[in-house]
């Protein structure tokens, strides 16, 4: 085992926790978050898990099987989860320059030598990080610490069943891997597990007993990396890399079917705000925008337009989506969802401003950045603009509308 100290921070029941954070009245209640179009369950609070609600369970089956438990079902709000994730990742960057974001609610961070720098033990350090996230973000996380990403991942699972933090070190590595199922190892899928079992390897600790030549011949480089990672060697590097998407979209099903023009337009404006916020995070601009409406019977209608000038300002883009929406909307049709899509994205530095647009764009960018900073600190919808800008939905009303009937 080397001297690396890698922590994996993993949000506990993340989507459900975000919903409870925004609506504290849900605390200690069974809460289930539903996928797009409310097809199936994609997140559960610990109370819902205790009842027996299963991940991926269809919504209609859950209502039928658990109808006597007063479960609260909520349509997923991925823009909310994304915003809270950003706040969590930004907080982690205060502890380490290397934050390797693995998913919306998981990140590896390098804490090597921070025990000496902060004159604190590693167990106290990760406990402090966990308590700080809970205090400043309001989300509970589990933290696993070890000398490789694979072991840190295993430790994070152990943390969920202990006090929220767990360390796998040189003294307990064989004990922690003993009888651990192959599928519980990060990166081991069904095919690799099937191959290992065909050679009499059924648990994680048995991997350590095989020589290097076996893995080279049977599984190649990846197999050898797996063995070394389980031994505690940091083979898989931590990478803090900036990814630039080719398109950004936000869509969501309505809690109730609607043909209300004002309501649907308000939803589109909310999608637009979240899309533009993402563009600004990536320092990108878009030159094509489209509006999508999906009807009650799942027919999809889309209108798009190429912009006069690439931008990431909702103040500018709002004029386009109003125009596109008016072309699409039919008051005689009942709709189930809406969405905004931007593509043909480019870095903002490549976007040259004309002489007559400079002042306007500078003011718009400054205003948008200010709103982003306030929302990152205090949450979505903390501020709304006047008639010339965006209007956010009142948070309480918006969130009440997203609850599904029992």
C-alpha positions in Angstrom: 0.0 0.0 0.0 1.4 3.4 -1.0 1.2 6.7 0.8 -1.7 8.1 -1.3 -4.9 9.1 0.6 -7.9 9.1 -1.6 -11.4 9.8 -0.4 -14.7 9.1 -2.1 -17.5 11.4 -1.1 -20.9 9.9 -1.9 -24.2 11.6 -1.4 -26.7 9.6 0.7 -30.0 9.0 -1.2 -29.0 12.1 -3.1 -32.1 12.9 -5.1 -34.4 12.2 -2.2 -32.1 14.2 0.1 -32.2 17.2 -2.2 -36.0 17.1 -2.1 -36.1 16.9 1.7 -33.6 19.8 1.8 -36.0 21.9 -0.2 -39.1 20.8 1.7 -38.2 20.0 5.4 -41.7 18.8 6.1 -40.7 15.6 4.2 -38.1 14.8 6.9 -38.5 11.3 8.4 -41.1 10.4 5.7 -40.9 7.8 3.0 -40.0 9.7 -0.1 -39.6 8.4 -3.7 -38.3 10.3 -6.6 -39.7 9.4 -10.0 -37.9 9.3 -13.4 -38.8 11.5 -16.4 -42.5 11.1 -17.2 -42.9 9.4 -13.8 -42.2 5.9 -15.1 -40.2 4.4 -12.2 -38.5 5.1 -8.9 -34.9 6.4 -9.2 -34.3 7.4 -5.6 -35.6 6.6 -2.2 -35.2 8.0 1.3 -34.0 5.6 4.0 -37.6 5.4 5.3 -38.8 4.3 1.8 -36.0 1.7 1.7 -37.0 0.4 5.1 -40.6 -0.2 3.9 -39.2 -2.2 1.0 -39.6 0.1 -2.0 -37.2 -1.2 -4.7 -35.0 0.9 -7.0 -36.3 1.0 -10.5 -39.8 -0.1 -9.4 -42.5 1.2 -11.7 -44.6 3.9 -10.2 -47.9 2.2 -10.7 -46.6 -1.0 -9.0 -45.3 0.9 -6.0 -48.6 2.7 -5.5 -50.4 -0.7 -5.6 -47.9 -2.6 -3.4 -47.3 0.2 -0.8 -50.6 2.0 -0.9 -51.0 1.9 2.9 -47.7 3.6 3.7 -48.4 7.2 2.7 -45.3 7.4 0.5 -44.6 10.8 -1.0 -43.8 10.5 -4.7 -42.1 13.5 -6.4 -41.3 14.1 -10.1 -37.5 14.4 -10.5 -36.1 17.9 -10.7 -32.6 17.3 -12.3 -31.8 21.0 -12.4 -32.2 21.2 -8.6 -30.0 18.1 -8.1 -27.4 19.6 -10.5 -27.3 22.9 -8.6 -26.8 21.2 -5.2 -24.2 19.0 -6.7 -22.2 22.0 -8.0 -22.3 23.5 -4.5 -21.0 20.3 -3.0 -18.2 20.0 -5.5 -17.2 23.6 -5.0 -17.0 23.0 -1.3 -14.8 19.9 -1.9 -12.4 22.0 -4.0 -11.6 24.0 -0.8 -10.0 20.9 0.7 -8.1 19.7 -2.4 -6.9 20.9 -5.7 -7.7 17.5 -7.2 -11.4 16.8 -7.3 -12.3 14.0 -9.7 -16.1 14.2 -10.2 -17.4 10.7 -10.8 -21.1 11.3 -10.9 -23.7 14.0 -9.9 -23.3 12.9 -6.2 -19.9 11.3 -6.1 -16.3 12.6 -6.3 -12.8 11.4 -5.5 -10.5 13.9 -3.8 -6.8 13.6 -3.0 -6.2 14.2 0.7 -2.6 13.0 0.7 -0.5 14.6 3.5 -3.4 16.9 4.6 -3.2 15.2 8.0 0.2 16.7 8.6 -0.7 20.0 7.1 -3.8 20.4 9.2 -2.3 18.5 12.2 -5.3 16.3 12.3 -5.9 12.5 11.9 -7.4 11.3 8.6 -10.5 10.0 10.4 -11.0 13.4 12.0 -10.4 15.1 8.7 -13.0 13.2 6.7 -15.4 13.5 9.6 -14.9 17.2 9.5 -15.5 17.3 5.7 -18.7 15.3 6.2 -20.0 17.6 8.9 -19.1 20.7 6.9 -21.1 19.4 3.9 -24.1 18.7 6.1 -23.9 22.1 7.7 -23.2 24.3 4.7 -25.1 22.3 2.0 -27.6 20.4 4.0 -26.9 17.0 2.4 -25.7 13.9 4.2 -22.8 12.1 2.6 -20.7 9.0 3.2 -16.9 9.2 2.9 -14.6 6.3 2.3 -10.8 6.8 2.5 -8.0 4.5 1.3 -4.9 4.5 -0.9 -6.6 3.7 -4.2 -9.8 4.7 -5.9 -11.1 1.1 -5.9 -10.6 0.7 -2.1 -12.0 4.2 -1.5 -15.1 3.1 -3.3 -15.4 0.0 -1.2 -14.8 2.1 2.0 -17.6 4.5 1.0 -20.1 1.6 0.9 -18.9 0.5 4.3 -19.3 4.0 5.6 -23.0 4.0 4.7 -23.5 1.2 7.2 -21.4 2.7 9.9 -21.1 6.3 11.1 -20.8 7.9 7.7 -17.0 7.6 7.4 -14.7 4.6 7.0 -11.0 4.0 6.3 -9.4 0.9 4.7 -5.7 0.9 5.4 -2.8 -1.6 5.4 -3.9 -3.1 8.7 -7.4 -4.0 7.7 -7.3 -4.4 3.9 -7.5 -8.3 3.9 -10.2 -8.3 6.5 -12.3 -5.8 4.4 -11.9 -7.8 1.2 -12.6 -11.1 2.8 -15.9 -12.6 1.4 -16.6 -9.3 -0.5 -18.7 -10.3 -3.6 -17.0 -9.6 -6.9 -19.9 -7.4 -8.1 -19.3 -5.1 -5.1 -15.9 -4.2 -6.4 -15.8 -0.9 -8.4 -15.3 -1.7 -12.1 -16.2 -5.4 -11.9 -19.2 -6.1 -14.1 -21.0 -9.4 -15.0 -18.5 -10.4 -17.7 -15.4 -10.0 -15.5 -17.1 -11.6 -12.6 -18.1 -14.6 -14.8 -14.5 -15.0 -16.0 -13.1 -14.8 -12.5 -15.6 -17.4 -11.2 -14.7 -19.8 -14.0 -11.2 -19.9 -12.4 -12.5 -20.4 -8.9 -12.3 -16.8 -7.8 -15.6 -15.9 -6.0 -14.6 -13.1 -3.6 -12.4 -10.0 -3.6 -9.7 -11.4 -1.2 -9.1 -14.3 -3.6 -7.9 -11.9 -6.3 -4.9 -11.0 -4.2 -3.8 -14.7 -4.1 -3.5 -15.0 -7.9 -0.2 -14.1 -9.5 0.3 -11.3 -12.0 0.7 -13.6 -15.0 -2.8 -14.9 -14.5 -4.4 -11.5 -14.8 -2.2 -10.5 -17.7 -3.2 -13.5 -19.7 -6.8 -13.8 -18.7 -7.9 -10.2 -18.2 -5.1 -8.1 -19.7 -4.0 -4.7 -18.4 -7.4 -4.0 -16.7 -7.2 -7.2 -14.7 -3.8 -6.4 -13.5 -4.8 -2.9 -12.5 -7.7 -4.4 -10.6 -5.4 -6.6 -8.5 -2.9 -3.7 -7.8 -5.8 -1.3 -6.9 -7.1 -3.9 -4.4 -3.6 -4.2 -3.0 -3.7 -0.5 -2.2 -1.7 0.8 -5.2 -3.1 4.0 -6.8 -3.0 2.8 -10.4 -6.1 4.6 -11.6 -5.2 8.3 -11.5 -7.4 11.1 -10.1 -8.2 13.6 -12.9 -9.7 17.0 -12.5 -10.7 17.6 -16.0 -13.1 20.2 -17.5 -15.5 18.6 -20.0 -17.3 20.7 -22.6 -20.6 19.3 -23.7 -21.7 19.5 -27.4 -25.3 20.3 -26.3 -27.2 21.2 -23.2 -30.8 20.5 -22.6 -33.4 20.6 -19.8 -36.7 18.8 -19.9 -39.2 17.7 -17.4 -42.7 16.2 -17.3 -45.5 18.3 -15.8 -46.9 17.1 -12.5 -50.3 17.3 -14.2 -51.1 17.4 -17.9 -51.7 21.0 -19.0 -52.9 23.2 -21.9 -52.4 26.4 -19.9 -50.2 28.7 -22.0 -48.8 30.8 -19.2 -47.9 27.8 -17.1 -46.1 26.0 -19.9 -44.2 29.2 -20.9 -43.2 29.7 -17.3 -41.8 26.1 -17.2 -39.9 26.9 -20.4 -38.4 30.0 -18.9 -37.2 28.0 -15.9 -35.6 25.4 -18.2 -34.0 28.2 -20.1 -32.5 29.7 -16.9 -31.0 26.4 -15.9 -29.6 25.8 -19.4 -28.0 29.3 -19.5 -26.6 28.8 -16.0 -24.9 25.6 -17.2 -23.6 27.3 -20.3 -22.0 30.0 -18.1 -20.5 27.4 -15.8 -18.7 25.9 -18.8 -17.9 29.3 -20.2 -19.8 28.4 -23.4 -22.3 30.1 -25.7 -24.9 28.6 -28.0 -25.9 29.6 -31.6 -28.9 27.3 -32.0 -31.8 27.0 -29.6 -34.9 24.8 -29.8 -38.2 24.4 -27.9 -39.8 21.0 -27.4 -43.4 20.2 -26.4 -44.6 16.6 -25.8 -48.3 16.0 -25.9 -50.4 13.8 -23.6 -50.2 10.9 -26.1 -46.4 11.3 -26.4 -46.3 13.1 -29.7 -43.3 15.5 -29.8 -43.2 18.9 -31.5 -40.0 20.9 -31.9 -39.1 24.3 -33.3 -35.6 25.6 -33.5 -33.8 28.8 -34.6 -30.3 29.9 -35.4 -29.3 32.9 -33.4 -28.1 36.2 -34.8 -25.2 36.0 -32.3 -24.1 33.2 -30.0 -24.9 33.9 -26.3 -25.6 32.4 -22.9 -27.9 35.1 -21.7 -31.5 34.1 -20.9 -32.4 37.8 -21.3 -31.6 37.5 -25.0 -32.7 33.9 -25.5 -36.1 34.5 -23.9 -37.2 36.4 -27.0 -36.4 33.4 -29.1 -38.2 30.8 -27.0 -41.3 33.0 -26.8 -41.3 33.1 -30.6 -40.7 29.4 -31.0 -43.3 28.5 -28.3 -46.0 30.6 -30.0 -45.3 28.7 -33.2 -45.7 25.4 -31.4 -48.5 25.9 -28.9 -52.0 24.8 -29.7 -54.6 25.6 -27.0 -56.6 22.6 -28.1 -53.8 20.1 -27.3 -53.0 18.8 -23.8 -49.3 18.6 -23.0 -47.3 16.4 -20.7 -43.8 17.9 -20.8 -41.6 20.7 -22.2 -37.9 21.3 -22.8 -35.2 23.5 -24.0 -32.2 22.3 -26.1 -29.1 24.3 -27.1 -26.4 23.1 -29.3 -23.7 24.2 -31.7 -21.8 25.3 -28.6 -18.5 27.0 -28.5 -16.1 28.6 -26.0 -17.0 32.1 -25.0 -13.6 33.4 -25.9 -14.2 32.7 -29.5 -17.3 34.8 -29.5 -16.3 38.3 -30.7 -18.5 41.2 -29.8 -19.4 43.9 -32.2 -18.7 47.5 -31.3 -22.4 48.3 -30.8 -23.1 45.2 -28.7 -20.3 45.5 -26.3 -22.0 47.5 -23.5 -25.2 45.5 -23.7 -23.4 42.2 -23.6 -21.2 43.3 -20.7 -24.1 44.3 -18.6 -26.1 41.2 -19.4 -23.1 38.9 -18.6 -22.4 40.8 -15.3 -26.1 40.5 -14.3 -26.2 36.8 -15.2 -23.0 36.0 -13.3 -24.3 37.8 -10.2 -27.5 35.7 -10.3 -25.4 32.6 -10.7 -23.3 33.5 -7.6 -26.4 34.2 -5.5 -28.1 30.9 -6.5 -24.9 28.9 -5.9 -24.8 30.3 -2.4 -28.4 30.5 -1.4 -30.2 28.1 -3.8 -32.3 28.3 -7.0 -35.0 31.0 -7.3 -33.4 33.3 -4.6 -33.7 36.2 -7.0 -35.9 37.1 -10.0 -35.6 39.8 -12.6 -38.1 42.4 -13.7 -40.2 42.4 -16.8 -37.3 42.6 -19.2 -35.6 39.6 -17.7 -36.5 36.1 -16.3 -39.3 35.4 -13.9 -38.8 32.5 -11.7 -41.7 30.4 -10.4 -42.4 30.9 -6.7 -40.4 28.0 -5.1 -43.1 26.8 -2.8 -45.8 26.8 -5.5 -43.5 25.1 -7.9 -42.4 22.4 -5.6 -46.0 21.7 -4.4 -47.0 21.2 -8.1 -44.3 18.5 -8.5 -45.8 16.1 -5.9 -47.6 13.1 -7.3 -50.8 11.7 -5.7 -50.4 8.6 -3.5 
